[in-house]
Amino acid sequence: MKVKISKARSRAFAIKRRRCMMSEEDIGRITPQKAMVLLRKDGIDIDVEQAKIILNFLYEISEIVVDTYLDQQKKVYLPTHK
């Protein structure tokens, strides 16, 4: 019996699985304070809470981009049999 899972649910599962596999200590995350310094150099002044929101958004987007890329590579190198 095959169960159909939507692409969105599959992607969400992959993101959650990856988060479980990698703790914040395993990857070099930019701290909100570091983000504030980097943005201030470009004339953008934000507070710590805004930096956290921006960083969370960027990490979410990067995970989506990586998942999309890996899905495309899987289709190229692992063709499905019908």
N, C-alpha and C positions, 0 to 999 in steps of 0.2 A: 504494500500500500504506500503510495507516494503522497506526501503532504506538501501542498503548495504554500510557500512563504513569500510574501511580497518582498520586493527589493528593499523597501524602506525598513521593514522589520528585520530583514537579514542584515542590513547595514547597521542598524541600532544594536543588534545582538553582537556583531563583530566589534563595535566600539566598546560595548560593555565588557566583552571578553578581554580585549586588549588592555582596558583599564585595570582589570583584575590581575593581569599578568605583569603589568609594570606599575610599580609604586612611584610616587613622586621622587623618591631618592634615587631611583634607577635612571631617570632621565634628567638632564640638566635643564631645569625650568628657570625661566627668568623671573626674578622676584618683582613684586609690584614697585618696590623702591628703585630697582634697576630700570624698570620701564619708565618710571617718572623721570629719572636722570636722562635717559636716552631721548625721550620726547621733549624734555625741557631744552635740550641742545638744538632742537628744531623749532623752538618757540612755542611749544604746546605745553601749557601748564595744567596739570591734572592733580587730583588728590589720590590717596591710596585706594579708596573704594572704586573710583573710576578706573584706575590702573588694573585692579582685579577684574573688573567687568571686561575691559579691553582684552586682557590676557586670556580669560576664559573663552571669549569669543574667538580669538585667534587660534587657540588650541583646538576648539571644536571644528573650525573651518579646516585646519590642517589635517585632522583625523578624517574628515569627509573626503578631502582631496586624496589622501593616501589610500583610503578604502576604494575610491573610484578608480584610481590608477591600478591597484592590485586586482580589482574585478576585471578591468580591461585586459590586463596581462594574462589573467587566468583564461579568459575567452580566447586569446591569441594562441597560447601555448597548450591549453587543455581543451580541445574541441569536444563538445558533448556528442554522444552517440544517440541517434534517434531510432 
